[in-house]
Every structure is written in structure tokens, then in C-alpha cells.
């Protein structure tokens, strides 16, 4: 009886792990398939939802509309107040901060953003803005 219970629990654990991995894989493929533009966003605040990691709020303008969003902070440390933001054109709410691309406060993005990460921003990668 005890051995049967262990097998049953092990099977449930394996099913949950496969489900989580599959869901992440599907979402990542969906996100990567979206057409994206790049704009400049400003970090506004951090907060910690109950039972979750710290999230960081940011604001950005895209196609003349002001948006606010948030991303998990993870292990990232803010070295600038402004960062490049990756904007999925079809689903702007899924925009995310590109932590590797801090930009100076004075840099302004075009109205419709850039179609790819600008070379002058790539050259600054990892440097404070």
C-alpha cells in the first residue's frame, strides 16, 4: 500500500513538472513569434505581491499612447532610470524591460519605436546612462 502511494505521488509530481515546462515552452514560442518594436521606458516603482517576488513598474510611450506595465525584477539591479522596452505590437501589455540596455534619460524614441534594437544602444550595452 505504501509503495503504491509513493508511485502515485511521484506520478503527480512528474505530470505537474511536464505541464509547467510545456506551458512555459508554448508561451515563450508565442512571445518570440510576435512582431516587436523597441522604445524607451522609465522605471517608476517596485512592489512585492503577496507570495511572489519583487515586481518593477515602468511607463513608456508607444504610437502616441502612454502605457504602464510591470515585470518581475528577478536578480536585476537598476543601474539607470530608463531602459529599452521590447513592445510586442499586437499585445502591448506584454512589453518587457530589456535589463541589458540602460539608456540615457535624454534619449527619445521615435513615435512608432524602432523595428530593432538601435546600433547606438547596442554599443552602450551594460554602461550606465
BAFI-3210 file (N, C-alpha, C; in Angstrom, 3 decimals, decimal comma, padded with zeros to 6 digits):
// residues 129
n [1|2|3|4|5|6|7|8|9|10|11|12|13|14|15|16|17|18|19|20|21|22|23|24|25|26|27|28|29|30|31|32|33|34|35|36|37|38|39|40|41|42|43|44|45|46|47|48|49|50|51|52|53|54|55|56|57|58|59|60|61|62|63|64|65|66|67|68|69|70|71|72|73|74|75|76|77|78|79|80|81|82|83|84|85|86|87|88|89|90|91|92|93|94|95|96|97|98|99|100|101|102|103|104|105|106|107|108|109|110|111|112|113|114|115|116|117|118|119|120|121|122|123|124|125|126|127|128|129]
n.u [000,821|001,909|003,966|002,513|001,262|003,483|004,333|002,093|002,103|004,597|004,096|002,179|003,755|005,585|003,809|002,929|005,365|005,961|003,736|004,091|006,568|005,851|003,871|005,384|007,161|005,405|004,338|006,705|007,451|005,199|005,457|007,949|007,265|005,812|005,597|007,827|008,592|010,798|011,199|011,615|011,560|010,565|011,512|009,303|008,354|008,644|007,165|005,884|004,062|001,868|003,338|004,969|007,781|009,666|008,305|008,675|007,533|006,924|006,850|005,942|005,935|004,191|003,430|002,143|000,592|000,363|001,630|001,493|003,180|004,338|007,078|008,652|011,248|013,383|016,780|017,863|019,482|018,742|020,464|020,047|017,518|016,050|015,260|015,591|012,655|010,969|008,435|005,694|003,912|001,263|000,278|000,599|000,533|002,131|004,703|008,213|010,995|014,259|016,852|019,548|020,005|020,354|019,532|020,337|018,664|017,988|017,557|015,252|012,628|011,482|008,143|006,714|008,432|011,505|012,324|014,145|016,684|018,466|021,684|023,378|022,498|023,031|025,807|026,257|025,652|025,221|026,446|026,207|023,560]
n.v [-001,192|001,265|001,614|001,906|004,350|006,088|005,835|006,895|009,584|010,385|010,179|012,212|014,456|014,387|014,809|017,438|018,860|018,407|019,679|022,373|022,983|022,572|024,542|026,883|026,637|026,798|029,406|030,936|030,434|031,562|034,289|034,940|034,761|037,002|040,182|042,754|045,977|048,592|050,755|053,522|053,258|054,280|053,534|053,250|052,385|049,897|046,842|044,264|041,592|039,570|036,605|036,374|037,235|040,345|042,959|045,267|048,409|050,174|052,868|053,863|055,315|054,629|054,725|057,166|056,735|056,509|054,042|051,788|049,292|046,177|044,114|041,090|041,610|039,999|039,038|041,351|044,497|047,884|050,091|052,403|054,879|054,749|052,469|050,308|049,144|046,255|045,876|044,031|044,382|043,562|042,984|044,924|045,044|043,023|043,912|044,190|044,895|045,454|044,554|044,575|046,825|049,731|053,182|056,647|059,320|061,386|060,387|059,911|057,987|057,153|057,944|055,557|053,722|051,757|049,367|047,422|046,737|049,645|050,352|052,201|051,968|049,308|049,450|050,766|048,945|047,655|049,783|052,615|055,013]
n.w [000,000|000,819|-001,034|-003,381|-002,918|-002,928|-005,570|-006,853|-005,934|-006,940|-009,694|-009,990|-009,393|-011,514|-013,672|-013,093|-013,340|-016,072|-017,202|-016,361|-017,600|-020,317|-020,674|-020,243|-022,407|-024,618|-024,221|-024,426|-027,096|-028,361|-027,558|-028,717|-031,379|-031,927|-033,597|-032,908|-031,485|-030,400|-027,668|-025,357|-021,871|-018,564|-015,310|-012,600|-010,021|-007,370|-006,212|-004,058|-004,588|-002,598|-001,601|-003,842|-005,986|-006,140|-008,105|-010,799|-011,740|-014,787|-017,178|-020,480|-023,791|-026,739|-030,090|-029,652|-027,411|-023,906|-021,784|-018,984|-017,221|-015,774|-014,695|-013,546|-011,197|-010,564|-010,366|-011,219|-011,127|-010,931|-012,866|-014,066|-014,689|-016,947|-019,554|-022,427|-023,934|-024,878|-027,132|-027,909|-030,757|-031,343|-028,856|-026,593|-023,814|-022,911|-022,852|-022,142|-019,969|-021,117|-019,545|-020,111|-021,549|-020,586|-020,963|-021,701|-019,915|-021,598|-024,130|-026,728|-028,095|-031,441|-032,681|-033,420|-032,366|-032,583|-035,126|-034,617|-032,152|-031,713|-033,157|-031,851|-029,249|-028,673|-028,693|-026,324|-024,414|-021,187|-019,961|-017,809|-018,055]
ca.u [000,000|002,781|004,675|001,525|001,075|004,698|004,270|001,013|002,593|005,668|003,453|001,574|004,846|006,081|002,791|002,977|006,601|005,785|002,745|004,727|007,571|005,148|003,227|006,445|007,656|004,383|004,287|007,944|007,340|004,201|006,030|009,009|006,676|005,174|006,381|008,142|009,247|011,580|011,026|012,272|010,662|011,068|011,146|008,530|008,307|008,683|006,222|006,022|002,770|001,898|003,773|005,699|008,990|009,509|007,991|009,032|006,612|007,561|005,950|006,538|005,031|004,301|002,415|001,426|-000,214|001,149|001,334|002,158|003,242|005,298|007,819|009,389|012,577|014,386|018,054|018,348|019,663|018,554|021,643|019,557|016,077|015,434|015,718|014,932|011,490|010,561|006,986|005,004|002,971|-000,101|-000,101|001,469|000,534|003,177|006,008|009,143|012,226|015,494|017,780|020,901|020,081|020,021|019,736|020,331|017,357|017,739|017,253|013,824|012,334|010,544|006,719|006,338|009,528|012,463|011,989|015,138|017,478|019,383|023,114|024,000|022,131|023,800|027,186|026,296|025,174|025,851|027,005|025,190|023,034]
ca.v [000,000|002,424|001,731|002,405|005,775|006,782|005,857|007,820|010,945|010,627|010,392|013,554|015,427|014,369|015,443|018,882|019,379|018,408|020,706|023,691|023,116|022,704|025,856|027,869|026,458|027,325|030,854|031,506|030,392|032,556|035,622|035,117|034,869|038,312|041,273|043,661|047,266|048,942|052,142|053,868|053,240|054,823|052,770|054,135|051,918|048,447|046,338|042,831|040,935|038,540|035,276|036,408|038,043|041,776|043,399|046,662|049,102|051,094|053,597|054,142|055,827|053,894|055,205|058,299|056,324|056,218|052,743|051,401|047,840|045,712|042,883|040,611|042,213|038,931|039,416|042,541|045,726|049,065|050,954|053,598|055,059|054,488|051,257|049,930|048,306|045,438|046,019|043,227|045,326|043,051|042,769|045,891|044,778|042,028|044,565|043,880|045,666|044,797|044,976|044,730|048,042|051,021|054,290|057,944|059,958|062,346|059,693|059,803|057,010|057,623|057,778|054,150|052,922|051,228|047,999|046,563|047,469|050,529|050,049|053,071|051,462|048,072|049,829|051,245|047,852|047,437|051,027|053,467|056,056]
ca.w [000,000|000,929|-002,304|-004,348|-002,606|-003,372|-007,040|-007,207|-005,683|-007,917|-010,987|-009,955|-009,452|-012,892|-014,513|-012,837|-013,932|-017,528|-017,513|-016,190|-018,665|-021,599|-020,696|-020,445|-023,772|-025,536|-024,065|-024,969|-028,557|-028,745|-027,388|-029,707|-032,720|-032,094|-034,162|-031,811|-031,687|-029,209|-027,253|-024,101|-020,724|-017,308|-014,121|-011,734|-008,629|-007,168|-005,224|-003,826|-004,366|-001,569|-002,010|-005,106|-005,981|-006,383|-009,462|-011,046|-012,644|-015,721|-018,070|-021,776|-024,813|-027,993|-031,046|-029,082|-026,257|-022,702|-021,186|-017,737|-017,133|-014,776|-014,956|-012,377|-011,086|-010,538|-009,767|-011,910|-010,356|-011,763|-012,951|-014,741|-014,521|-018,246|-020,225|-023,659|-023,690|-026,022|-027,212|-028,910|-031,368|-031,258|-027,457|-025,913|-022,375|-022,618|-023,013|-021,063|-019,823|-021,539|-018,497|-020,659|-022,356|-019,964|-021,901|-021,010|-019,735|-022,669|-025,383|-027,040|-029,144|-032,457|-032,394|-033,559|-031,851|-033,560|-035,544|-033,980|-031,168|-032,446|-033,019|-030,852|-027,931|-028,511|-028,395|-024,946|-023,583|-019,894|-019,396|-017,187|-018,937]
c.u [000,865|003,510|003,754|001,315|002,268|004,703|003,226|001,462|003,689|005,094|002,828|002,640|005,383|005,092|002,813|004,213|006,481|004,806|003,346|005,728|006,895|004,493|004,248|006,969|006,685|004,333|005,531|007,905|006,328|004,797|007,089|008,459|006,043|006,133|006,585|008,746|009,960|011,413|011,755|011,228|011,357|010,587|010,426|008,504|008,476|007,611|006,387|004,645|002,918|002,309|004,544|006,969|008,680|009,222|008,358|008,056|007,413|006,503|006,689|005,478|005,284|003,133|001,540|000,565|000,724|000,683|002,073|002,104|004,174|005,915|008,397|010,785|013,660|015,631|018,629|018,434|019,530|019,814|021,286|018,071|015,333|016,097|015,000|013,806|011,163|009,037|006,422|003,855|001,523|-000,598|000,801|001,568|001,614|004,590|006,915|010,410|013,384|016,599|019,189|021,087|019,599|020,320|019,732|018,923|016,985|017,362|015,745|013,643|011,421|009,101|006,314|007,435|010,495|012,054|012,968|015,923|018,493|020,847|023,759|023,625|022,899|025,239|027,344|025,987|025,974|026,462|025,883|024,835|023,261]
c.v [001,255|002,679|002,308|003,912|006,599|006,904|006,860|009,282|011,305|010,922|011,785|014,636|015,521|015,067|016,960|019,498|019,453|019,499|022,104|023,943|023,343|024,076|026,951|027,825|027,066|028,847|031,513|031,514|031,412|033,957|035,895|035,272|036,236|039,313|042,307|044,969|047,579|050,428|052,344|053,876|053,759|053,959|053,707|053,683|050,399|048,077|044,827|042,236|039,807|037,196|035,230|037,237|039,501|042,050|044,870|047,237|050,020|051,714|053,870|054,676|055,062|054,293|056,299|057,975|056,016|054,909|052,611|049,883|047,460|044,401|042,392|041,232|041,159|039,388|040,683|043,725|046,899|049,926|052,281|053,727|054,755|053,300|051,105|048,964|047,561|045,399|045,087|044,072|044,860|042,919|043,618|045,613|043,775|042,601|044,216|044,719|044,828|045,296|045,207|046,045|049,279|052,125|055,604|058,536|060,865|061,689|059,561|058,827|057,643|057,273|056,299|053,199|052,514|049,803|046,974|047,400|048,320|050,218|050,912|052,657|050,166|048,383|050,293|050,142|047,705|048,676|051,860|054,598|057,419]
c.w [000,000|-000,390|-003,388|-004,163|-003,115|-004,899|-007,505|-007,042|-006,682|-009,296|-011,064|-010,071|-010,879|-013,823|-014,332|-013,481|-015,449|-017,946|-017,421|-017,312|-020,017|-021,738|-020,937|-021,874|-024,793|-025,450|-024,674|-026,494|-029,069|-028,677|-028,453|-031,118|-032,980|-032,742|-033,061|-032,307|-030,374|-028,926|-025,920|-022,984|-019,484|-016,152|-013,163|-010,278|-008,587|-006,153|-005,123|-003,559|-003,335|-002,176|-003,324|-004,939|-006,286|-007,857|-009,590|-012,063|-013,554|-016,626|-019,374|-022,724|-026,107|-028,889|-030,437|-027,876|-025,091|-022,088|-019,866|-017,689|-015,996|-015,229|-013,648|-012,362|-011,134|-009,811|-010,388|-010,960|-011,306|-011,709|-013,622|-014,437|-015,820|-018,933|-021,563|-023,294|-024,979|-026,024|-028,289|-029,486|-031,211|-029,820|-026,551|-024,408|-021,972|-022,772|-021,855|-021,140|-020,350|-020,615|-019,013|-021,415|-021,591|-020,980|-021,134|-020,953|-020,904|-024,001|-025,554|-028,194|-030,197|-032,057|-032,398|-033,051|-032,955|-033,903|-034,980|-032,997|-031,922|-032,140|-031,938|-029,432|-027,657|-028,118|-026,952|-023,943|-022,294|-019,261|-018,802|-018,127|-018,455]
res [x|x|x|x|x|x|x|x|x|x|x|x|x|x|x|x|x|x|x|x|x|x|x|x|x|x|x|x|x|x|x|x|x|x|x|x|x|x|x|x|x|x|x|x|x|x|x|x|x|x|x|x|x|x|x|x|x|x|x|x|x|x|x|x|x|x|x|x|x|x|x|x|x|x|x|x|x|x|x|x|x|x|x|x|x|x|x|x|x|x|x|x|x|x|x|x|x|x|x|x|x|x|x|x|x|x|x|x|x|x|x|x|x|x|x|x|x|x|x|x|x|x|x|x|x|x|x|x|x]
***
